[in-house]
Amino acid sequence: MQRSSRLIAVPAVALAMIAGGEAGALAAPPWSEPHSINGNFERILFNTNGEGMLVGLGQVVSGDGRRGVRAATVQGGVPGQARELTTPLDLGVMKVYGRDGLVAGGHVAVKPGVSPHVALTRGRIGHRLGRPQPLQGRSRSSHLLDLAVNEVGNAVAVVRWCQTAGCGRQTLAIFRWRPGARLSRPVRIARGRRLGAGVAINRRGDVAIMWDRFNRRGRRDVYGQILTASGKLRARQRVGAAPAGPRYRIALTDDRRVVAAWVAQQVNECHAHAGEIAVAQAAKGGRFSRARRLTTLAITGCGRYVSDPGVQFARAPDGRVLIAWSGNEGGRWVVRAGELGAAGVEGTTVVSDRARDAVLADLALGSRGEAVLLLADGVGGSDPTGPNRLLAVTRGWNRGGFTAPELVADGTGSGSSVTFDPLTSRATVAYPATDAQFMPTTSVVTRDWFGP
């Protein structure tokens, strides 16, 4: 979602930098008292008018196991009443754009014995979702791999479907969907075994796709490709190889600069194998460079796989990119951050406490480049290794050093999200919690920004 650049409030509270101290010592918590709402919400967002929204996917009141959209407004850090949007689809992914626009994708059952097919739906938060639009013939077993939408509601979905019985051969294709128009015909990207992909779309309607397929050496070749707004598919560019199927995070600017980061780690049931986190970039016009490995995930075992997001990045208004990722240091899990430039990551630093395990929970940048990183402290990959705490490390708009970790909440961490109000530069965090009856809730805390 594109954030507005209209900054109307100048923060007045300064936070002093804290250096040194005992391991595990935390800065005084500057965050507001939490306000909670029943249910799990995946993200806190602000639309182009500076209105806050909690959004998430969850089982709807129909009781048949389908997942729908849950949404609630947030004003001054206080969630309002939750609303549900239902559809015949069992939703698996959702994107919000503009003021309250929504595009979601999932699967809809056809009839017993026939594989569900992929479809998209469009609507507005607080209103209703439209009729599902199927993405391909109902006779094919298919899977929605990723969905992206730009600020004006142009959506792109990447779908994998089976060519043969047993799904030994697969086809990867892109569908585009503009507001008020029909779904486009599929643009076929690749055929092969065990295909994976992720997509991004810019304001102009250009699409960046990162995709991978199994090779004869037992690894996955990773490719980058551009589909222009006019419909021209550029030649694929191999950027590297991965030890397992990557989970992608992709961003595409209007001049077709691409940043793509991914986590590649094989997990068998609970057991994590060695993996890696890598990043690839494309210069203006969409020419990709070779991928660079950020870290090797060397800690293995049950529950030791890296939890989402694993790696996260954001582009500041001046074009510089802040990137952070989970990784290992000896036998510990730590979180690192640095500036991503053409030559790689510069100024890499460990922002978590080296004496405790921690993984990345989220990252956000404000209108001037101020940054908040959320850390799930006491988590060794995915499983807890000590008391769980949600911590924040912050950096002012002058790009000085990161602060020492600040306590946001006890007993939680993974599944949290942070964003900035584009009008006031207030940082807002949503995190999972439970009430007195141990029912799931989502809590919201805020803090006004601080000096440079």
C-alpha positions as CSV (number, residue, x, y, z in Angstrom):
1,M,0.0,0.0,0.0
2,Q,1.3,3.4,-0.9
3,R,1.5,5.7,2.0
4,S,0.7,9.4,1.8
5,S,3.6,11.8,2.1
6,R,1.6,14.5,3.9
7,L,3.2,14.8,7.3
8,I,1.3,17.3,9.4
9,A,2.6,16.7,12.9
10,V,6.2,17.1,14.1
11,P,7.0,14.7,17.0
12,A,8.0,16.4,20.2
13,V,9.1,13.6,22.4
14,A,12.8,12.6,22.2
15,L,14.2,9.2,23.1
16,A,17.8,9.1,24.3
17,M,20.1,6.5,22.9
18,I,20.9,3.8,25.3
19,A,24.2,2.0,25.0
20,G,25.8,-0.8,26.9
21,G,24.1,-2.1,30.1
22,E,23.5,-5.7,31.3
23,A,22.5,-8.3,28.8
24,G,18.7,-8.5,28.6
25,A,18.3,-5.0,30.1
26,L,15.5,-3.1,28.3
27,A,14.8,0.6,27.7
28,A,11.9,2.1,29.5
29,P,8.7,1.2,27.6
30,P,7.5,4.3,25.6
31,W,4.5,2.6,24.2
32,S,0.9,3.4,25.1
33,E,-1.4,1.1,27.2
34,P,-2.8,-1.7,25.1
35,H,-6.3,-1.7,23.7
36,S,-7.7,-5.1,22.7
37,I,-10.3,-6.6,20.4
38,N,-11.5,-10.2,20.2
39,G,-10.1,-12.4,17.5
40,N,-6.9,-12.7,15.5
41,F,-6.0,-9.9,13.0
42,E,-2.9,-10.4,10.9
43,R,-2.0,-6.8,10.2
44,I,-2.5,-3.2,11.2
45,L,-2.8,-0.9,8.2
46,F,-3.3,2.8,7.4
47,N,-5.1,3.9,4.3
48,T,-4.4,6.9,2.1
49,N,-6.6,9.1,4.4
50,G,-4.7,8.1,7.5
51,E,-7.5,5.9,8.8
52,G,-6.3,2.8,10.7
53,M,-7.6,-0.7,10.0
54,L,-7.0,-4.1,11.5
55,V,-7.5,-6.8,8.9
56,G,-7.1,-10.6,8.9
57,L,-8.5,-13.9,7.7
58,G,-10.4,-16.2,9.9
59,Q,-13.2,-18.8,10.1
60,V,-16.5,-17.0,9.3
61,V,-19.8,-17.4,11.0
62,S,-21.0,-19.9,8.4
63,G,-19.5,-22.7,10.5
64,D,-18.5,-24.8,7.5
65,G,-14.8,-24.1,8.0
66,R,-14.4,-21.5,5.3
67,R,-12.3,-18.4,6.0
68,G,-13.5,-14.9,5.4
69,V,-12.2,-11.4,6.0
70,R,-12.3,-9.7,9.4
71,A,-11.8,-6.0,9.7
72,A,-12.0,-3.3,12.4
73,T,-11.2,0.4,12.3
74,V,-8.6,1.8,14.6
75,Q,-8.8,5.4,15.9
76,G,-6.1,6.7,18.3
77,G,-4.9,3.2,18.9
78,V,-8.3,2.0,20.0
79,P,-9.9,-0.8,17.8
80,G,-13.6,-0.4,16.9
81,Q,-16.2,-3.2,16.4
82,A,-15.1,-6.0,14.1
83,R,-16.9,-6.8,10.9
84,E,-17.0,-9.9,8.7
85,L,-17.0,-10.2,4.9
86,T,-18.1,-13.6,3.7
87,T,-17.8,-15.3,0.3
88,P,-18.2,-18.8,-1.1
89,L,-14.4,-18.9,-1.3
90,D,-12.2,-20.3,1.4
91,L,-9.8,-17.3,1.4
92,G,-6.1,-17.8,1.7
93,V,-4.6,-14.4,0.8
94,M,-5.9,-10.8,1.0
95,K,-4.6,-7.4,-0.1
96,V,-6.0,-3.9,0.8
97,Y,-5.6,-0.8,-1.3
98,G,-6.7,2.8,-1.5
99,R,-9.2,3.9,1.2
100,D,-11.0,0.6,1.8
101,G,-10.6,-1.5,-1.4
102,L,-10.0,-5.2,-1.0
103,V,-8.9,-8.0,-3.3
104,A,-8.8,-11.6,-1.9
105,G,-8.1,-15.0,-3.3
106,G,-8.8,-18.6,-2.4
107,H,-10.4,-21.8,-3.4
108,V,-14.0,-22.7,-4.0
109,A,-15.3,-26.3,-4.0
110,V,-16.9,-27.4,-7.2
111,K,-18.4,-30.8,-6.3
112,P,-17.4,-33.9,-4.3
113,G,-14.4,-35.7,-5.8
114,V,-13.3,-32.7,-7.9
115,S,-10.4,-30.5,-6.8
116,P,-11.3,-27.0,-5.7
117,H,-10.4,-24.3,-8.2
118,V,-8.7,-20.9,-7.6
119,A,-10.8,-17.7,-7.7
120,L,-10.5,-14.0,-6.8
121,T,-13.0,-11.7,-5.4
122,R,-13.1,-7.9,-5.0
123,G,-15.0,-5.6,-2.6
124,R,-14.7,-2.9,0.1
125,I,-14.1,-3.3,3.8
126,G,-17.3,-2.8,5.7
127,H,-19.4,-3.6,2.6
128,R,-19.5,-6.9,0.7
129,L,-17.4,-9.0,-1.5
130,G,-18.3,-9.6,-5.1
131,R,-18.9,-12.8,-7.0
132,P,-15.8,-15.0,-7.2
133,Q,-13.9,-14.9,-10.5
134,P,-12.4,-18.3,-11.4
135,L,-8.8,-18.2,-12.7
136,Q,-8.9,-21.3,-14.9
137,G,-10.9,-24.3,-15.9
138,R,-12.5,-26.2,-13.0
139,S,-11.1,-29.6,-14.1
140,R,-7.5,-28.6,-13.2
141,S,-6.0,-29.0,-9.7
142,S,-4.5,-25.6,-9.0
143,H,-3.0,-23.5,-6.3
144,L,-2.8,-19.7,-5.7
145,L,0.9,-18.9,-5.0
146,D,0.7,-15.2,-4.5
147,L,-1.4,-12.1,-5.0
148,A,-0.4,-8.4,-5.2
149,V,-2.4,-5.2,-5.7
150,N,-1.3,-1.6,-6.4
151,E,-2.7,1.7,-5.0
152,V,-5.4,2.0,-7.7
153,G,-6.7,-1.6,-7.3
154,N,-4.9,-3.3,-10.3
155,A,-4.3,-6.9,-9.1
156,V,-2.0,-9.7,-10.2
157,A,-2.2,-13.3,-9.2
158,V,0.3,-16.1,-9.9
159,V,-1.2,-19.6,-10.1
160,R,0.3,-23.1,-10.5
161,W,-1.8,-25.9,-11.9
162,C,-1.2,-29.5,-12.8
163,Q,-0.7,-30.7,-16.3
164,T,-0.6,-34.4,-15.6
165,A,-2.1,-36.9,-13.1
166,G,-0.2,-36.8,-9.9
167,C,0.9,-33.3,-10.7
168,G,4.4,-34.4,-11.9
169,R,4.3,-31.6,-14.5
170,Q,3.1,-28.1,-13.6
171,T,2.3,-24.8,-15.4
172,L,2.9,-21.4,-13.8
173,A,0.8,-18.5,-15.0
174,I,-0.1,-14.9,-14.2
175,F,-3.5,-13.4,-14.3
176,R,-4.2,-9.6,-14.1
177,W,-7.4,-8.0,-12.9
178,R,-8.3,-4.3,-13.2
179,P,-11.2,-2.7,-11.3
180,G,-14.4,-2.9,-13.4
181,A,-12.8,-5.3,-15.9
182,R,-12.7,-9.0,-16.5
183,L,-9.8,-11.2,-15.6
184,S,-7.1,-11.2,-18.2
185,R,-6.1,-14.3,-20.1
186,P,-3.3,-16.2,-18.4
187,V,0.3,-15.3,-19.3
188,R,2.2,-18.5,-19.0
189,I,5.6,-18.1,-17.3
190,A,7.1,-21.6,-17.0
191,R,6.5,-25.4,-17.0
192,G,8.4,-27.9,-14.9
193,R,8.5,-29.7,-11.5
194,R,7.7,-28.2,-8.1
195,L,7.2,-24.6,-9.3
196,G,7.1,-21.7,-6.8
197,A,6.7,-18.0,-7.3
198,G,5.9,-14.5,-5.9
199,V,4.8,-11.3,-7.5
200,A,4.7,-7.5,-7.1
201,I,3.0,-4.8,-9.1
202,N,3.8,-1.0,-9.3
203,R,1.5,1.9,-9.8
204,R,1.9,1.8,-13.6
205,G,0.8,-1.8,-13.7
206,D,4.2,-3.4,-14.4
207,V,4.6,-6.8,-12.7
208,A,7.8,-8.4,-11.3
209,I,7.7,-12.1,-10.8
210,M,10.3,-14.3,-9.0
211,W,9.9,-18.0,-9.7
212,D,11.8,-21.2,-9.1
213,R,11.8,-24.7,-10.3
214,F,13.5,-28.0,-9.4
215,N,16.7,-28.8,-11.2
216,R,18.5,-32.1,-11.8
217,R,21.1,-31.3,-9.0
218,G,18.4,-31.4,-6.3
219,R,18.3,-27.6,-5.9
220,R,16.0,-24.9,-7.2
221,D,17.0,-22.4,-9.9
222,V,15.6,-18.9,-9.1
223,Y,14.6,-16.6,-11.9
224,G,13.4,-12.9,-12.2
225,Q,11.1,-11.6,-14.9
226,I,9.2,-8.5,-15.8
227,L,5.8,-8.3,-17.4
228,T,5.2,-4.7,-18.6
229,A,1.9,-2.9,-18.2
230,S,1.4,-3.2,-21.9
231,G,1.6,-7.0,-21.7
232,K,5.1,-7.7,-22.9
233,L,6.8,-10.5,-21.0
234,R,10.6,-9.8,-20.8
235,A,13.1,-12.6,-21.0
236,R,13.7,-14.6,-17.8
237,Q,16.9,-13.9,-15.9
238,R,18.5,-16.6,-13.7
239,V,19.6,-14.9,-10.4
240,G,20.9,-18.0,-8.5
241,A,19.9,-21.2,-6.8
242,A,18.2,-22.1,-3.5
243,P,18.4,-25.2,-1.4
244,A,14.6,-25.4,-1.0
245,G,11.4,-23.7,-2.2
246,P,11.8,-19.9,-1.4
247,R,9.2,-17.8,0.4
248,Y,9.4,-14.5,-1.5
249,R,9.1,-10.8,-0.6
250,I,9.1,-8.5,-3.6
251,A,8.9,-4.8,-4.2
252,L,8.8,-3.0,-7.6
253,T,9.1,0.7,-8.2
254,D,7.6,2.7,-11.1
255,D,11.0,2.7,-12.9
256,R,11.1,-1.1,-12.6
257,R,13.7,-1.4,-9.9
258,V,13.2,-4.6,-8.0
259,V,14.1,-5.8,-4.6
260,A,13.4,-9.5,-3.9
261,A,14.3,-11.4,-0.7
262,W,13.5,-14.9,0.2
263,V,13.9,-17.6,2.8
264,A,14.8,-21.1,1.5
265,Q,14.7,-23.8,4.1
266,Q,13.4,-27.4,3.8
267,V,11.1,-28.5,6.7
268,N,10.0,-32.1,7.2
269,E,7.1,-32.0,9.6
270,C,8.8,-30.1,12.5
271,H,12.4,-30.8,11.5
272,A,14.3,-27.9,10.0
273,H,17.2,-28.6,7.6
274,A,20.0,-26.1,6.8
275,G,18.8,-23.2,4.7
276,E,19.6,-19.7,3.6
277,I,18.2,-16.2,3.3
278,A,19.1,-14.3,0.1
279,V,18.3,-11.1,-1.7
280,A,18.4,-10.1,-5.4
281,Q,17.9,-6.7,-7.1
282,A,17.1,-5.3,-10.5
283,A,18.4,-1.9,-11.6
284,K,16.3,0.7,-13.3
285,G,14.5,-1.0,-16.3
286,G,14.4,-4.5,-14.7
287,R,17.9,-5.9,-15.3
288,F,18.6,-8.4,-12.4
289,S,21.9,-8.9,-10.7
290,R,23.1,-12.2,-9.1
291,A,21.5,-13.0,-5.7
292,R,23.5,-12.4,-2.6
293,R,23.3,-14.7,0.5
294,L,22.5,-12.7,3.6
295,T,22.9,-15.7,6.0
296,T,23.1,-19.4,6.3
297,L,20.5,-21.0,8.6
298,A,22.8,-23.6,10.2
299,I,20.7,-24.4,13.4
300,T,18.7,-27.5,12.6
301,G,16.2,-29.7,14.5
302,C,12.5,-29.9,15.4
303,G,11.0,-26.4,15.7
304,R,14.2,-24.7,14.6
305,Y,13.0,-23.5,11.3
306,V,12.9,-19.7,10.9
307,S,9.4,-18.3,11.5
308,D,7.8,-15.7,9.2
309,P,8.7,-13.3,7.9
310,G,12.4,-14.3,8.2
311,V,13.5,-11.3,6.1
312,Q,11.8,-8.0,5.6
313,F,12.7,-4.7,3.9
314,A,11.2,-1.3,3.2
315,R,12.2,1.6,0.9
316,A,12.5,5.1,2.4
317,P,11.2,8.2,0.5
318,D,14.8,8.9,-0.6
319,G,15.1,5.5,-2.3
320,R,17.3,3.8,0.3
321,V,16.3,0.4,1.5
322,L,16.4,-0.9,5.0
323,I,16.6,-4.7,5.3
324,A,16.5,-6.9,8.4
325,W,16.6,-10.7,8.7
326,S,16.7,-13.5,11.2
327,G,19.9,-15.6,11.4
328,N,22.3,-17.5,13.5
329,E,25.3,-16.6,15.6
330,G,26.9,-19.6,17.1
331,G,24.1,-21.5,18.8
332,R,21.8,-18.4,19.1
333,W,19.2,-16.9,16.9
334,V,19.8,-13.2,16.3
335,V,18.3,-10.4,14.2
336,R,20.5,-8.3,11.9
337,A,19.8,-5.1,9.9
338,G,21.6,-2.9,7.4
339,E,21.2,-0.6,4.3
340,L,20.7,-2.4,1.0
341,G,22.7,-0.8,-1.8
342,A,23.8,-1.8,-5.3
343,A,26.9,-3.5,-3.9
344,G,25.0,-5.4,-1.2
345,V,24.2,-4.7,2.5
346,E,26.2,-2.1,4.2
347,G,26.4,-1.2,7.9
348,T,25.1,-4.6,9.1
349,T,24.6,-4.8,12.8
350,V,23.0,-7.2,15.3
351,V,20.0,-5.4,16.7
352,S,18.8,-8.1,19.1
353,D,20.3,-9.2,22.5
354,R,23.1,-11.7,21.7
355,A,22.5,-13.4,25.1
356,R,18.9,-14.5,24.1
357,D,17.3,-16.0,21.1
358,A,15.3,-13.7,18.9
359,V,13.7,-13.6,15.4
360,L,12.4,-10.8,13.3
361,A,8.6,-10.1,13.6
362,D,8.2,-7.1,11.3
363,L,9.7,-3.8,10.0
364,A,8.3,-0.5,9.0
365,L,9.6,2.9,7.8
366,G,8.0,6.3,8.4
367,S,7.6,9.2,6.0
368,R,11.1,10.6,6.8
369,G,12.9,7.2,7.0
370,E,12.5,6.6,10.7
371,A,12.4,2.9,11.4
372,V,10.8,0.4,13.8
373,L,11.9,-3.3,13.9
374,L,9.8,-5.7,16.0
375,L,11.6,-8.7,17.5
376,A,10.1,-11.9,18.9
377,D,12.4,-12.4,21.9
378,G,12.8,-15.8,23.4
379,V,12.1,-17.6,20.2
380,G,14.7,-20.0,18.7
381,G,13.5,-20.2,15.1
382,S,9.9,-21.0,15.7
383,D,9.7,-22.6,19.1
384,P,10.2,-20.7,22.4
385,T,13.5,-21.1,24.2
386,G,12.6,-18.8,27.1
387,P,10.0,-16.2,28.2
388,N,8.4,-14.6,25.1
389,R,8.6,-10.9,24.8
390,L,7.7,-8.5,22.0
391,L,10.5,-6.0,21.7
392,A,11.1,-3.0,19.4
393,V,14.3,-1.4,18.2
394,T,14.1,2.0,16.6
395,R,16.1,4.5,14.5
396,G,15.5,8.2,13.9
397,W,15.2,9.9,10.6
398,N,18.9,10.9,10.6
399,R,19.8,7.2,10.3
400,G,21.9,7.1,13.4
401,G,22.3,3.8,15.3
402,F,19.5,1.7,16.5
403,T,18.3,2.0,20.1
404,A,18.5,-0.7,22.6
405,P,15.5,-3.0,22.6
406,E,12.3,-1.6,24.1
407,L,9.6,-3.8,25.7
408,V,6.3,-3.6,23.9
409,A,4.5,-6.6,25.5
410,D,5.2,-9.7,27.5
411,G,4.1,-13.2,26.6
412,T,3.9,-12.6,22.8
413,G,6.1,-11.9,19.8
414,S,5.5,-13.8,16.6
415,G,2.6,-12.7,14.4
416,S,3.0,-9.0,15.3
417,S,2.9,-6.2,12.9
418,V,3.9,-2.5,12.9
419,T,3.1,0.4,10.6
420,F,3.1,4.2,10.6
421,D,0.2,6.6,10.5
422,P,1.1,8.6,7.3
423,L,-0.5,11.8,8.7
424,T,1.0,11.9,12.2
425,S,4.1,9.7,11.9
426,R,2.7,7.7,14.9
427,A,4.0,4.1,15.1
428,T,1.2,1.5,15.7
429,V,1.8,-2.1,16.7
430,A,-0.8,-5.0,16.6
431,Y,0.1,-8.2,18.4
432,P,-1.7,-11.5,19.3
433,A,-2.8,-12.0,22.9
434,T,-5.4,-13.8,25.0
435,D,-8.1,-12.6,27.4
436,A,-8.8,-13.8,30.9
437,Q,-10.7,-16.8,29.5
438,F,-7.7,-17.6,27.2
439,M,-9.6,-16.6,24.1
440,P,-7.6,-15.1,21.3
441,T,-7.5,-11.3,21.1
442,T,-5.4,-8.7,19.2
443,S,-3.9,-5.8,21.2
444,V,-2.9,-2.4,19.8
445,V,-0.3,0.0,21.2
446,T,1.1,3.2,19.8
447,R,3.8,5.7,20.3
448,D,4.4,9.2,18.9
449,W,7.6,9.4,17.0
450,F,10.7,10.9,18.6
451,G,13.6,13.1,17.5
452,P,16.4,12.4,15.1
